[in-house]
């Protein structure tokens, strides 16, 4: 509109047919439009497609729609000077550029906040895993330090043929090696840390947990993605089981085979399902400290062409997840 205005056409009316014949103007319009697209395309957070709350979207949409209405109203007013029209169009253009900029900044802030929350969660998991490793190392050092005495005691029991005392003594030694808290010991630091942290919470709540893990020490999955998926799903399972007074259990199975990571979680629950727009959502009130929602899990899965499925009856909830990993 600015170019048309300043290439010889001043009687512009958006509501009726107009004849505009400036070849130079048409060429310049294409060139300027191209550079505008390049500028908008430089907003990297927009291109990343970060999730923005609906309330933010509403505010973002009101601005261009409102400015468009004001622009149409301006052109319907007769007798305005070309300078006035030029300034009106220029300000509308700047307002809309500012809208894109604000959207980009909002996306960046939300992304940084999400990374901050995930980092805090990971730090908690790693701290717990480090504590478990220290306790295990301490137990091993204790055994090594007392190994000579233990061997002497065992030798004496064998010589005296005291079978019952020998078995009892051996059970005591073996128990020192057993780490009851660190149930996950696959060697994969991220997954072990998350599961062991959640199992500690389950133990406090007296929830029975069974785990079956068959994964390599290294998986080509960023730790943030693992935290979103596994942390959120285990949080939901724990939250559901806590509401029960009896039959409290969680079964966890994770398997890696031929480039596929398969995760299954079964847990008891009270039969209550919370849905929003036909989709199951987390029942946690504090979503900042308890995962980032099932939608975030699905968003991560899209990166790996993965799928997730939920099945449930009156007292059992089943979650199955498949993702493809190189």
ZIJO-V782950 format. One record per residue. N is the residue number from 1. RES is the residue in one letter. SS is DSSP state (H for helix, E for strand, L for the rest). Layout:
n & res & ss
N & RES & SS
N & RES & SS
This chain:
n & res & ss
1 & X & L
2 & X & H
3 & X & H
4 & X & H
5 & X & H
6 & X & L
7 & X & L
8 & X & L
9 & X & L
10 & X & L
11 & X & L
12 & X & L
13 & X & L
14 & X & L
15 & X & L
16 & X & L
17 & X & L
18 & X & L
19 & X & L
20 & X & L
21 & X & L
22 & X & L
23 & X & H
24 & X & H
25 & X & H
26 & X & H
27 & X & H
28 & X & H
29 & X & H
30 & X & H
31 & X & H
32 & X & H
33 & X & H
34 & X & H
35 & X & H
36 & X & H
37 & X & H
38 & X & H
39 & X & H
40 & X & H
41 & X & H
42 & X & L
43 & X & L
44 & X & H
45 & X & H
46 & X & H
47 & X & H
48 & X & H
49 & X & L
50 & X & L
51 & X & L
52 & X & L
53 & X & L
54 & X & H
55 & X & H
56 & X & H
57 & X & H
58 & X & H
59 & X & H
60 & X & H
61 & X & H
62 & X & H
63 & X & H
64 & X & H
65 & X & H
66 & X & H
67 & X & H
68 & X & H
69 & X & H
70 & X & H
71 & X & H
72 & X & H
73 & X & H
74 & X & H
75 & X & H
76 & X & H
77 & X & L
78 & X & L
79 & X & L
80 & X & L
81 & X & L
82 & X & H
83 & X & H
84 & X & H
85 & X & H
86 & X & H
87 & X & H
88 & X & H
89 & X & H
90 & X & H
91 & X & H
92 & X & H
93 & X & H
94 & X & H
95 & X & H
96 & X & H
97 & X & H
98 & X & H
99 & X & H
100 & X & H
101 & X & H
102 & X & H
103 & X & H
104 & X & H
105 & X & H
106 & X & H
107 & X & H
108 & X & H
109 & X & H
110 & X & H
111 & X & H
112 & X & H
113 & X & H
114 & X & H
115 & X & H
116 & X & H
117 & X & H
118 & X & H
119 & X & H
120 & X & H
121 & X & H
122 & X & H
123 & X & H
124 & X & H
125 & X & H
126 & X & H
127 & X & H
128 & X & H
129 & X & H
130 & X & H
131 & X & H
132 & X & H
133 & X & H
134 & X & H
135 & X & H
136 & X & H
137 & X & H
138 & X & H
139 & X & H
140 & X & H
141 & X & H
142 & X & H
143 & X & H
144 & X & H
145 & X & H
146 & X & L
147 & X & H
148 & X & H
149 & X & H
150 & X & H
151 & X & H
152 & X & H
153 & X & H
154 & X & H
155 & X & H
156 & X & H
157 & X & H
158 & X & H
159 & X & H
160 & X & L
161 & X & L
162 & X & L
163 & X & H
164 & X & H
165 & X & H
166 & X & H
167 & X & H
168 & X & H
169 & X & H
170 & X & H
171 & X & H
172 & X & H
173 & X & H
174 & X & H
175 & X & H
176 & X & H
177 & X & H
178 & X & L
179 & X & L
180 & X & L
181 & X & L
182 & X & L
183 & X & L
184 & X & L
185 & X & L
186 & X & L
187 & X & L
188 & X & L
189 & X & H
190 & X & H
191 & X & H
192 & X & H
193 & X & H
194 & X & H
195 & X & H
196 & X & H
197 & X & H
198 & X & H
199 & X & H
200 & X & H
201 & X & H
202 & X & H
203 & X & H
204 & X & H
205 & X & L
206 & X & L
207 & X & L
208 & X & E
209 & X & E
210 & X & E
211 & X & E
212 & X & E
213 & X & E
214 & X & E
215 & X & L
216 & X & L
217 & X & L
218 & X & L
219 & X & L
220 & X & L
221 & X & L
222 & X & L
223 & X & H
224 & X & H
225 & X & H
226 & X & H
227 & X & H
228 & X & H
229 & X & H
230 & X & H
231 & X & H
232 & X & H
233 & X & H
234 & X & H
235 & X & H
236 & X & H
237 & X & H
238 & X & H
239 & X & H
240 & X & H
241 & X & H
242 & X & H
243 & X & L
244 & X & L
245 & X & L
246 & X & L
247 & X & L
248 & X & L
249 & X & E
250 & X & E
251 & X & E
252 & X & E
253 & X & E
254 & X & E
255 & X & E
256 & X & E
257 & X & E
258 & X & L
259 & X & L
260 & X & E
261 & X & E
262 & X & E
263 & X & E
264 & X & E
265 & X & E
266 & X & E
267 & X & E
268 & X & E
269 & X & L
270 & X & L
271 & X & L
272 & X & L
273 & X & L
274 & X & L
275 & X & E
276 & X & E
277 & X & L
278 & X & L
279 & X & E
280 & X & E
281 & X & L
282 & X & L
283 & X & L
284 & X & L
285 & X & L
286 & X & L
287 & X & L
288 & X & L
289 & X & L
290 & X & L
291 & X & L
292 & X & L
293 & X & L
294 & X & H
295 & X & H
296 & X & H
297 & X & H
298 & X & H
299 & X & H
300 & X & H
301 & X & H
302 & X & H
303 & X & L
304 & X & L
305 & X & L
306 & X & L
307 & X & E
308 & X & E
309 & X & E
310 & X & E
311 & X & E
312 & X & E
313 & X & L
314 & X & L
315 & X & L
316 & X & E
317 & X & E
318 & X & E
319 & X & E
320 & X & E
321 & X & E
322 & X & E
323 & X & E
324 & X & E
325 & X & L
326 & X & L
